Amino acid sequence: MDKKTIKLVEDRLNGQETFATGANNYKLWLDMYRDESPWLGSETLSIGLPASIASELARLTTIEMKSEIANDEELDEDYQNVVDYARMFTEYGLALGGLILKPYIDRGKIVIDYVTPDLYIPISFNGAGNIDHIVFIDEYQERDTIYRRIEEHDLTGGSYIINNVAFRTKVESTLGKRIELHSVERWASLAETAIINNVVKPLFGYFRNPQANNLDLTSPLGVSCYSRATSLIQDADEQYSRIIWEYEGSELAIDADITALKNSNELPSRKERLFRNLGLDQNDGFYEVFNPPIRDESLFNGLNKILMRIEFACGLVYGTLSDMQIGTKTAEEIKASKQRSYSTVVDIQKALKKALIDTIDAMSILRNFYLNKPIIEPETSFDFDDSLIVDTATEQTIKMQEVAVGLIKPEKYLEWRYGVTESEALEMLPNQNNPNSKDNGIE
């Protein structure tokens, strides 16, 4: 691992990263996702939109997702653990612009490390925009000592080089002193260098939010699913805070004679606020009721309009965050918003599928290298079942008509309808339509 790579990691740790704006914004997106947006404070409360947006898009993307490797039962068993976590890592990837699924071997099994952008640094990309040089940061703390492992992946000329270097420090913002890998128990079994030949793509899957990077048009890195709504989310938080203040400021109170109240110079709050000492005396009247009208309707209308703009910016259907009972939308506008939401989800599903295929390929290669298992050409099926986000009845009718008149093959229809592989679709066909069957249905 050269000094330049080490310097990149040090810059990341001490906050002096020199990447493009689009690469650095993961810090803002992560703060927003954690409900720690920079504009929040005692005066501005959070309505929790960033996590809600990422969660809803991930839910729509994976709600009925099924995927399997048909031609390798052992590999599929490990892969199903990835499928089980699909909604979780999809949400992280959408919120932060991207996420890496990095396979590794643990006690003879393939497991996946789901790496968020704060723990990896892309160094270079190939002509297709795919990462070909990257470092991962693995760290843990023992009392007052921080241990870090820098894992470098470099794809060069068909060879895949993995370098591991360990460091120890007591200061969060520095790498500290370099140490031997075997001196740390959890890393003792790792090799400092591994070279895998005949590799044509990285040994990990990169799930990238498919939305265009409008922050840096030259960057192949992804942006957060709510990146285009950042200022609107701030507006929504501020408007929500006004509503809360309106309710708190309009709480019923009785301004009473000083002699009728407890002796205190501080204004009470909540239920104690019902009786307040504001210096009234008998000449002013024994008490006055403070009960102003609440102006919540106009405030809620304003918040709802902001929420609808956020829905548009994030590719969500109207009514996901907003209240459709407030304000009016035409049937055409509602239809357009549903189509927008559907296309957003389909694009995410395509990106997720690519990341999973790359992950499966990496699993197969690593299994061969470390466990001496044969490399396979995985036959993988995906079924996202969009019936809950779009009515497919019309499209299904059209495809069946196309099969009936011979425009498409029956097995292609079955692949689309059930998300199976081609061989599985052929097995589903009646014998007379199955060219692989010895029985052609003719007696």
GUFIFI-181881 format. One record per residue (C-alpha): residue number from 1; residue in three letters; y, z, x negated. Coordinates in nm, 4 decimals. Layout:
REM residues N
R    nr   rest         yy         zz         xx
R   NUM    ALA          Y          Z          X
...
***
This chain:
REM residues 443
R    nr   rest         yy         zz         xx
R     1    MET     0.0000     0.0000     0.0000
R     2    ASP     0.3231    -0.1128    -0.1643
R     3    LYS     0.6519     0.0778    -0.1943
R     4    LYS     0.8222    -0.1453     0.0619
R     5    THR     0.5730    -0.0428     0.3292
R     6    ILE     0.6105     0.3249     0.2380
R     7    LYS     0.9896     0.2836     0.2623
R     8    LEU     0.9558     0.1459     0.6168
R     9    VAL     0.7645     0.4561     0.7209
R    10    GLU     1.0184     0.6854     0.5552
R    11    ASP     1.3017     0.5041     0.7339
R    12    ARG     1.1201     0.5543     1.0642
R    13    LEU     1.0811     0.9276     0.9996
R    14    ASN     1.4428     0.9921     0.8983
R    15    GLY     1.5950     0.7757     1.1710
R    16    GLN     1.7232     0.4955     0.9456
R    17    GLU     1.5053     0.2187     1.0830
R    18    THR     1.6504    -0.1283     1.0250
R    19    PHE     1.4561    -0.3186     1.2901
R    20    ALA     1.6320    -0.5243     1.5562
R    21    THR     1.7828    -0.3559     1.8600
R    22    GLY     1.4899    -0.4508     2.0788
R    23    ALA     1.2471    -0.2731     1.8470
R    24    ASN     1.4539     0.0427     1.8251
R    25    ASN     1.5114     0.0898     2.1961
R    26    TYR     1.1662     0.2412     2.2430
R    27    LYS     1.3366     0.5732     2.1576
R    28    LEU     1.5670     0.5419     2.4586
R    29    TRP     1.2831     0.4209     2.6827
R    30    LEU     1.0634     0.7107     2.5702
R    31    ASP     1.3399     0.9631     2.6441
R    32    MET     1.3912     0.8073     2.9872
R    33    TYR     1.0168     0.8126     3.0590
R    34    ARG     1.0014     1.1811     2.9622
R    35    ASP     1.2957     1.2558     3.1925
R    36    GLU     1.5169     1.3287     2.8928
R    37    SER     1.7730     1.0484     2.9336
R    38    PRO     2.0846     1.0987     2.7179
R    39    TRP     2.3161     1.1144     3.0203
R    40    LEU     2.1296     1.4043     3.1833
R    41    GLY     2.2685     1.7572     3.1683
R    42    SER     2.3934     2.0425     3.3803
R    43    GLU     2.6186     1.8072     3.5779
R    44    THR     2.3830     1.5086     3.6036
R    45    LEU     2.0310     1.5584     3.7367
R    46    SER     1.7363     1.3191     3.7238
R    47    ILE     1.5797     1.1477     4.0212
R    48    GLY     1.2786     1.0547     3.8031
R    49    LEU     1.2999     0.6764     3.8305
R    50    PRO     1.1678     0.5509     3.4915
R    51    ALA     0.8263     0.7173     3.5214
R    52    SER     0.8063     0.6195     3.8892
R    53    ILE     0.8762     0.2521     3.8116
R    54    ALA     0.6200     0.2335     3.5302
R    55    SER     0.3636     0.4250     3.7350
R    56    GLU     0.3979     0.2006     4.0395
R    57    LEU     0.3718    -0.1225     3.8404
R    58    ALA     0.0656     0.0122     3.6568
R    59    ARG    -0.0900     0.1169     3.9880
R    60    LEU    -0.0389    -0.2266     4.1427
R    61    THR    -0.1762    -0.3922     3.8290
R    62    THR    -0.4978    -0.1909     3.7999
R    63    ILE    -0.5636    -0.0474     4.1474
R    64    GLU    -0.8854    -0.2449     4.2081
R    65    MET    -0.9464    -0.3647     3.8538
R    66    LYS    -1.3040    -0.4293     3.7438
R    67    SER    -1.4082    -0.5714     3.4089
R    68    GLU    -1.7343    -0.5856     3.2172
R    69    ILE    -1.9114    -0.7494     2.9244
R    70    ALA    -2.2075    -0.9311     3.0755
R    71    ASN    -2.4038    -1.0164     2.7611
R    72    ASP    -2.3971    -0.6879     2.5641
R    73    GLU    -2.4900    -0.3694     2.7479
R    74    GLU    -2.4254    -0.1381     2.4528
R    75    LEU    -2.0790    -0.2799     2.3844
R    76    ASP    -2.0013    -0.2754     2.7565
R    77    GLU    -2.0820     0.0962     2.7703
R    78    ASP    -1.8079     0.1656     2.5145
R    79    TYR    -1.5776    -0.0848     2.6854
R    80    GLN    -1.6064     0.0871     3.0237
R    81    ASN    -1.4321     0.3894     2.8741
R    82    VAL    -1.1367     0.1598     2.8064
R    83    VAL    -1.1428     0.0266     3.1628
R    84    ASP    -1.1422     0.3835     3.2966
R    85    TYR    -0.8146     0.4518     3.1125
R    86    ALA    -0.6534     0.1204     3.2081
R    87    ARG    -0.3950     0.2597     3.4484
R    88    MET    -0.2844     0.5269     3.2029
R    89    PHE    -0.2298     0.3030     2.8995
R    90    THR    -0.0854     0.0243     3.1166
R    91    GLU     0.1794     0.2683     3.2373
R    92    TYR     0.2610     0.3740     2.8806
R    93    GLY     0.2818     0.0128     2.7658
R    94    LEU     0.5086    -0.0896     3.0523
R    95    ALA     0.7391     0.2076     3.0013
R    96    LEU     0.7729     0.1592     2.6248
R    97    GLY     0.7554    -0.2204     2.6049
R    98    GLY     0.4123    -0.2330     2.4476
R    99    LEU     0.1056    -0.0414     2.3368
R   100    ILE    -0.1736    -0.1065     2.0876
R   101    LEU    -0.5413    -0.0514     2.1635
R   102    LYS    -0.6927     0.0202     1.8209
R   103    PRO    -1.0729     0.0547     1.8060
R   104    TYR    -1.2427     0.2735     1.5477
R   105    ILE    -1.5902     0.4133     1.4856
R   106    ASP    -1.6604     0.7778     1.5680
R   107    ARG    -2.0149     0.9125     1.5222
R   108    GLY    -2.1742     0.5762     1.5811
R   109    LYS    -1.9686     0.4934     1.8906
R   110    ILE    -1.6639     0.2735     1.9340
R   111    VAL    -1.3633     0.4593     2.0686
R   112    ILE    -1.0072     0.3463     2.1270
R   113    ASP    -0.6834     0.4936     2.0000
R   114    TYR    -0.3974     0.4145     2.2403
R   115    VAL    -0.0978     0.3872     2.0080
R   116    THR     0.2565     0.3982     2.1470
R   117    PRO     0.5520     0.2314     1.9658
R   118    ASP     0.6696     0.5567     1.8076
R   119    LEU     0.3467     0.5626     1.6042
R   120    TYR     0.3290     0.2053     1.4743
R   121    ILE     0.5618    -0.0228     1.2799
R   122    PRO     0.5128    -0.4023     1.2991
R   123    ILE     0.5971    -0.5592     0.9635
R   124    SER     0.5369    -0.9303     1.0172
R   125    PHE     0.4226    -1.1827     1.2764
R   126    ASN     0.2512    -1.5207     1.2559
R   127    GLY     0.3878    -1.8456     1.3973
R   128    ALA     0.2452    -1.7693     1.7414
R   129    GLY     0.4314    -1.4388     1.7568
R   130    ASN     0.1207    -1.2258     1.7017
R   131    ILE     0.1300    -0.9236     1.4707
R   132    ASP    -0.0457    -0.9903     1.1387
R   133    HIS     0.0864    -0.6966     0.9337
R   134    ILE     0.1389    -0.3474     1.0736
R   135    VAL     0.1216     0.0211     0.9822
R   136    PHE     0.0035     0.3056     1.2045
R   137    ILE     0.1126     0.6675     1.1701
R   138    ASP    -0.1382     0.9450     1.2369
R   139    GLU    -0.0186     1.3015     1.1979
R   140    TYR    -0.1010     1.6590     1.2822
R   141    GLN     0.0436     1.9985     1.1943
R   142    GLU    -0.1269     2.3074     1.0572
R   143    ARG     0.1038     2.6085     1.0672
R   144    ASP     0.4160     2.4944     0.8804
R   145    THR     0.2528     2.1973     0.7041
R   146    ILE     0.2566     1.8418     0.8414
R   147    TYR    -0.0226     1.6032     0.7415
R   148    ARG     0.0332     1.2299     0.7860
R   149    ARG    -0.1978     0.9351     0.7376
R   150    ILE    -0.0497     0.5881     0.7018
R   151    GLU    -0.2975     0.3160     0.8009
R   152    GLU    -0.1969    -0.0368     0.7023
R   153    HIS    -0.3545    -0.3479     0.8579
R   154    ASP    -0.2831    -0.6771     0.6831
R   155    LEU    -0.4345    -1.0116     0.7854
R   156    THR    -0.4077    -1.2532     0.4928
R   157    GLY    -0.5939    -1.5818     0.4499
R   158    GLY    -0.8954    -1.4892     0.6604
R   159    SER    -0.9334    -1.1447     0.5017
R   160    TYR    -0.8441    -0.8298     0.6905
R   161    ILE    -0.7346    -0.5451     0.4633
R   162    ILE    -0.7139    -0.1852     0.5873
R   163    ASN    -0.5452     0.0691     0.3574
R   164    ASN    -0.5272     0.4438     0.4184
R   165    VAL    -0.2858     0.6792     0.2416
R   166    ALA    -0.2335     1.0506     0.3195
R   167    PHE     0.0713     1.2737     0.2689
R   168    ARG     0.1588     1.6403     0.3059
R   169    THR     0.5024     1.7845     0.3785
R   170    LYS     0.6856     2.0770     0.5321
R   171    VAL     0.9842     1.8645     0.6366
R   172    GLU     0.9555     1.6541     0.9532
R   173    SER     1.1809     1.3727     0.8292
R   174    THR     1.0021     1.3031     0.4989
R   175    LEU     0.6571     1.1804     0.4001
R   176    GLY     0.6261     1.4396     0.1269
R   177    LYS     0.3611     1.4485    -0.1443
R   178    ARG     0.0766     1.1989    -0.1543
R   179    ILE    -0.2689     1.3603    -0.1347
R   180    GLU    -0.6298     1.2431    -0.1453
R   181    LEU    -0.7851     1.1466     0.1882
R   182    HIS    -1.0929     1.3612     0.1271
R   183    SER    -0.8728     1.6704     0.0877
R   184    VAL    -0.8118     1.6632     0.4641
R   185    GLU    -1.1282     1.7358     0.6603
R   186    ARG    -1.0539     1.5114     0.9559
R   187    TRP    -0.9907     1.2117     0.7274
R   188    ALA    -1.2560     1.2841     0.4635
R   189    SER    -1.4935     1.0128     0.5896
R   190    LEU    -1.2303     0.7362     0.5756
R   191    ALA    -1.2208     0.4825     0.2949
R   192    GLU    -0.8924     0.4259     0.1155
R   193    THR    -0.9441     0.0492     0.1375
R   194    ALA    -1.1678    -0.1694     0.3527
R   195    ILE    -1.1784    -0.5500     0.3375
R   196    ILE    -1.3342    -0.7470     0.6232
R   197    ASN    -1.3769    -1.1200     0.5646
R   198    ASN    -1.3742    -1.4121     0.8078
R   199    VAL    -1.1276    -1.2484     1.0453
R   200    VAL    -0.8844    -1.4735     1.2306
R   201    LYS    -0.6835    -1.2220     1.4344
R   202    PRO    -0.5848    -0.8533     1.4184
R   203    LEU    -0.8521    -0.5934     1.4866
R   204    PHE    -0.6689    -0.4440     1.7808
R   205    GLY    -0.5304    -0.5469     2.1167
R   206    TYR    -0.1545    -0.5540     2.1698
R   207    PHE    -0.0546    -0.5034     2.5323
R   208    ARG     0.2985    -0.6355     2.5637
R   209    ASN     0.5108    -0.6115     2.8751
R   210    PRO     0.5414    -0.9836     2.9647
R   211    GLN     0.9084    -0.9586     3.0582
R   212    ALA     1.1348    -1.1590     2.8261
R   213    ASN     1.3070    -0.9627     2.5512
R   214    ASN     1.6739    -1.0082     2.6430
R   215    LEU     1.7842    -0.7505     2.3839
R   216    ASP     1.6642    -0.9549     2.0862
R   217    LEU     1.5761    -1.3157     2.1629
R   218    THR     1.4110    -1.3609     1.8217
R   219    SER     1.1779    -1.0625     1.8536
R   220    PRO     0.8174    -1.1040     1.9739
R   221    LEU     0.8085    -0.7355     2.0683
R   222    GLY     0.8116    -0.6342     2.4328
R   223    VAL     1.0758    -0.4455     2.6273
R   224    SER     1.0394    -0.1680     2.8814
R   225    CYS     0.9739    -0.2589     3.2436
R   226    TYR     1.2977    -0.0774     3.3289
R   227    SER     1.5030    -0.2035     3.0331
R   228    ARG     1.7187    -0.4273     3.2545
R   229    ALA     1.7860    -0.1395     3.4926
R   230    THR     1.8961     0.1237     3.2392
R   231    SER     2.2587     0.1424     3.3519
R   232    LEU     2.1522     0.1267     3.7171
R   233    ILE     1.9150     0.4189     3.6625
R   234    GLN     2.2047     0.6150     3.5153
R   235    ASP     2.4129     0.5238     3.8232
R   236    ALA     2.1297     0.6435     4.0487
R   237    ASP     2.1000     0.9757     3.8641
R   238    GLU     2.4746     1.0303     3.8912
R   239    GLN     2.4787     0.9389     4.2607
R   240    TYR     2.1820     1.1686     4.3276
R   241    SER     2.3690     1.4487     4.1491
R   242    ARG     2.6694     1.3911     4.3775
R   243    ILE     2.4415     1.4314     4.6785
R   244    ILE     2.2993     1.7573     4.5442
R   245    TRP     2.6506     1.8816     4.4725
R   246    GLU     2.7578     1.7839     4.8234
R   247    TYR     2.4823     1.9973     4.9732
R   248    GLU     2.5474     2.2896     4.7394
R   249    GLY     2.9218     2.2683     4.7889
R   250    SER     2.8839     2.2621     5.1662
R   251    GLU     2.6680     2.5724     5.1952
R   252    LEU     2.7731     2.8031     5.4761
R   253    ALA     2.9884     3.0947     5.3591
R   254    ILE     3.2046     3.3668     5.5094
R   255    ASP     3.5255     3.4601     5.3303
R   256    ALA     3.5590     3.8265     5.4199
R   257    ASP     3.7896     4.1237     5.3702
R   258    ILE     3.7618     4.2706     5.0221
R   259    THR     3.6657     4.6066     5.1663
R   260    ALA     3.3579     4.4562     5.3343
R   261    LEU     3.1991     4.3225     5.0159
R   262    LYS     3.0166     4.4524     4.7116
R   263    ASN     3.2377     4.5300     4.4141
R   264    SER     3.1992     4.2297     4.1835
R   265    ASN     3.4366     3.9854     4.0184
R   266    GLU     3.1802     3.7022     4.0159
R   267    LEU     3.1290     3.4510     4.2962
R   268    PRO     2.7777     3.4828     4.4415
R   269    SER     2.5439     3.1882     4.4876
R   270    ARG     2.2793     3.0646     4.7334
R   271    LYS     2.2021     3.3240     5.0023
R   272    GLU     2.4326     3.5778     4.8339
R   273    ARG     2.7107     3.3212     4.8756
R   274    LEU     2.7097     3.3752     5.2512
R   275    PHE     2.9725     3.6489     5.2001
R   276    ARG     3.2431     3.5877     4.9426
R   277    ASN     3.5373     3.7946     4.8262
R   278    LEU     3.8326     3.5582     4.8007
R   279    GLY     4.1045     3.8199     4.8368
R   280    LEU     4.1444     3.8116     5.2144
R   281    ASP     4.2820     4.1195     5.3825
R   282    GLN     4.3433     4.2265     5.7373
R   283    ASN     4.6716     4.0349     5.7513
R   284    ASP     4.4804     3.7109     5.6815
R   285    GLY     4.2135     3.7982     5.9314
R   286    PHE     3.9008     4.0002     5.8654
R   287    TYR     3.6959     3.6895     5.7805
R   288    GLU     3.6993     3.3107     5.7820
R   289    VAL     3.3933     3.0866     5.8161
R   290    PHE     3.3527     2.8196     5.5458
R   291    ASN     3.1369     2.5421     5.6955
R   292    PRO     3.2658     2.1960     5.5955
R   293    PRO     3.0934     1.8802     5.7225
R   294    ILE     2.8406     1.7190     5.4862
R   295    ARG     2.9246     1.3631     5.3800
R   296    ASP     2.5648     1.2772     5.3011
R   297    GLU     2.5353     0.9524     5.4976
R   298    SER     2.7784     0.7538     5.2852
R   299    LEU     2.6348     0.9036     4.9661
R   300    PHE     2.2786     0.8162     5.0652
R   301    ASN     2.3878     0.4634     5.1575
R   302    GLY     2.5374     0.4251     4.8116
R   303    LEU     2.2233     0.5588     4.6446
R   304    ASN     2.0050     0.3281     4.8510
R   305    LYS     2.2010     0.0199     4.7423
R   306    ILE     2.1600     0.1228     4.3784
R   307    LEU     1.7853     0.1719     4.4299
R   308    MET     1.7540    -0.1761     4.5813
R   309    ARG     1.9281    -0.3264     4.2792
R   310    ILE     1.6836    -0.1377     4.0550
R   311    GLU     1.3914    -0.2764     4.2566
R   312    PHE     1.5261    -0.6288     4.2051
R   313    ALA     1.5787    -0.5759     3.8311
R   314    CYS     1.2274    -0.4341     3.7829
R   315    GLY     1.0407    -0.6863     3.9981
R   316    LEU     0.9481    -0.4382     4.2712
R   317    VAL     0.9329    -0.5099     4.6422
R   318    TYR     1.2177    -0.3676     4.8515
R   319    GLY     1.1138    -0.0311     4.9934
R   320    THR     0.9244     0.0828     4.6845
R   321    LEU     1.2090     0.3141     4.5817
R   322    SER     1.4666     0.2517     4.8522
R   323    ASP     1.4638     0.3391     5.2208
R   324    MET     1.4319     0.0216     5.4264
R   325    GLN     1.5659     0.2086     5.7313
R   326    ILE     1.9038     0.2238     5.5579
R   327    GLY     2.0824    -0.1095     5.5473
R   328    THR     1.9408    -0.4424     5.6585
R   329    LYS     1.7474    -0.7182     5.4868
R   330    THR     1.6551    -1.0510     5.6394
R   331    ALA     1.2931    -1.1582     5.6751
R   332    GLU     1.3470    -1.4194     5.4035
R   333    GLU     1.4867    -1.1586     5.1624
R   334    ILE     1.1897    -0.9291     5.2257
R   335    LYS     0.9467    -1.2190     5.1785
R   336    ALA     1.1181    -1.3172     4.8534
R   337    SER     1.0964    -0.9590     4.7258
R   338    LYS     0.7216    -0.9503     4.8000
R   339    GLN     0.6731    -1.2762     4.6112
R   340    ARG     0.8778    -1.1364     4.3215
R   341    SER     0.6640    -0.8222     4.3107
R   342    TYR     0.3428    -1.0249     4.3249
R   343    SER     0.4465    -1.2547     4.0402
R   344    THR     0.5496    -0.9512     3.8325
R   345    VAL     0.2088    -0.7900     3.8796
R   346    VAL     0.0195    -1.1142     3.8079
R   347    ASP     0.2100    -1.1587     3.4805
R   348    ILE     0.1250    -0.8011     3.3789
R   349    GLN    -0.2411    -0.8599     3.4653
R   350    LYS    -0.2480    -1.1688     3.2416
R   351    ALA    -0.0979    -0.9704     2.9532
R   352    LEU    -0.3440    -0.6869     3.0102
R   353    LYS    -0.6374    -0.9289     3.0189
R   354    LYS    -0.5341    -1.0835     2.6846
R   355    ALA    -0.4997    -0.7393     2.5246
R   356    LEU    -0.8429    -0.6344     2.6502
R   357    ILE    -1.0099    -0.9545     2.5270
R   358    ASP    -0.8558    -0.9026     2.1816
R   359    THR    -0.9728    -0.5405     2.1899
R   360    ILE    -1.3300    -0.6436     2.2757
R   361    ASP    -1.3332    -0.8950     1.9892
R   362    ALA    -1.2103    -0.6235     1.7516
R   363    MET    -1.4774    -0.3825     1.8793
R   364    SER    -1.7486    -0.6396     1.8087
R   365    ILE    -1.6255    -0.7097     1.4536
R   366    LEU    -1.5840    -0.3412     1.3637
R   367    ARG    -1.9271    -0.2614     1.5049
R   368    ASN    -2.0727    -0.5308     1.2809
R   369    PHE    -1.8846    -0.4107     0.9717
R   370    TYR    -1.9497    -0.0371     1.0050
R   371    LEU    -2.2741    -0.0227     1.2078
R   372    ASN    -2.4352    -0.3525     1.1017
R   373    LYS    -2.4638    -0.4726     1.4619
R   374    PRO    -2.4532    -0.8477     1.5338
R   375    ILE    -2.1203    -1.0072     1.6245
R   376    ILE    -2.1322    -1.1587     1.9713
R   377    GLU    -1.9190    -1.4008     2.1674
R   378    PRO    -1.8409    -1.1624     2.4542
R   379    GLU    -1.8852    -1.2999     2.8049
R   380    THR    -1.6256    -1.0913     2.9842
R   381    SER    -1.5363    -1.0892     3.3523
R   382    PHE    -1.2155    -0.9616     3.5114
R   383    ASP    -1.1510    -0.8894     3.8776
R   384    PHE    -0.8092    -0.7505     3.9681
R   385    ASP    -0.8590    -0.7892     4.3487
R   386    ASP    -0.5022    -0.8619     4.4601
R   387    SER    -0.5808    -0.8092     4.8286
R   388    LEU    -0.3705    -0.4932     4.8391
R   389    ILE    -0.0595    -0.6659     4.7056
R   390    VAL    -0.0951    -1.0095     4.8632
R   391    ASP    -0.2709    -1.1595     5.1637
R   392    THR    -0.5294    -1.3974     5.0124
R   393    ALA    -0.6785    -1.5135     5.3422
R   394    THR    -0.4801    -1.8375     5.3475
R   395    GLU    -0.5553    -1.9177     4.9831
R   396    GLN    -0.9245    -1.8432     5.0357
R   397    THR    -0.9406    -2.0780     5.3348
R   398    ILE    -0.7833    -2.3580     5.1315
R   399    LYS    -1.0269    -2.3103     4.8427
R   400    MET    -1.3269    -2.3113     5.0779
R   401    GLN    -1.2034    -2.6384     5.2269
R   402    GLU    -1.1690    -2.7802     4.8751
R   403    VAL    -1.5302    -2.6822     4.8022
R   404    ALA    -1.6460    -2.8408     5.1281
R   405    VAL    -1.4901    -3.1788     5.0447
R   406    GLY    -1.6051    -3.1651     4.6819
R   407    LEU    -1.2692    -3.1123     4.5105
R   408    ILE    -1.3895    -2.8036     4.3221
R   409    LYS    -1.7356    -2.6826     4.2242
R   410    PRO    -1.8901    -2.3966     4.4266
R   411    GLU    -1.9396    -2.1845     4.1152
R   412    LYS    -1.5688    -2.2133     4.0323
R   413    TYR    -1.4862    -2.0821     4.3777
R   414    LEU    -1.7231    -1.7867     4.3251
R   415    GLU    -1.5660    -1.7116     3.9858
R   416    TRP    -1.2238    -1.6961     4.1524
R   417    ARG    -1.3404    -1.5073     4.4611
R   418    TYR    -1.5466    -1.2363     4.2939
R   419    GLY    -1.4150    -1.2318     3.9370
R   420    VAL    -1.7584    -1.3031     3.7879
R   421    THR    -1.8548    -1.5086     3.4846
R   422    GLU    -1.9755    -1.8677     3.5165
R   423    SER    -2.3404    -1.7734     3.4609
R   424    GLU    -2.3164    -1.4966     3.7202
R   425    ALA    -2.1582    -1.7404     3.9668
R   426    LEU    -2.4428    -1.9868     3.9135
R   427    GLU    -2.6943    -1.7111     3.9833
R   428    MET    -2.5177    -1.6368     4.3126
R   429    LEU    -2.5522    -1.9958     4.4347
R   430    PRO    -2.8368    -2.1062     4.6608
R   431    ASN    -3.1064    -2.2844     4.4603
R   432    GLN    -3.0106    -2.6331     4.5747
R   433    ASN    -2.6640    -2.5876     4.4197
R   434    ASN    -2.7892    -2.4180     4.1027
R   435    PRO    -2.8651    -2.6705     3.8255
R   436    ASN    -3.0300    -2.3954     3.6170
R   437    SER    -3.2916    -2.3251     3.8820
R   438    LYS    -3.6392    -2.4805     3.8676
R   439    ASP    -3.6426    -2.4898     4.2476
R   440    ASN    -3.3958    -2.7490     4.3777
R   441    GLY    -3.4590    -2.6556     4.7383
R   442    ILE    -3.6468    -2.9818     4.8172
R   443    GLU    -4.0064    -2.9571     4.9331
***
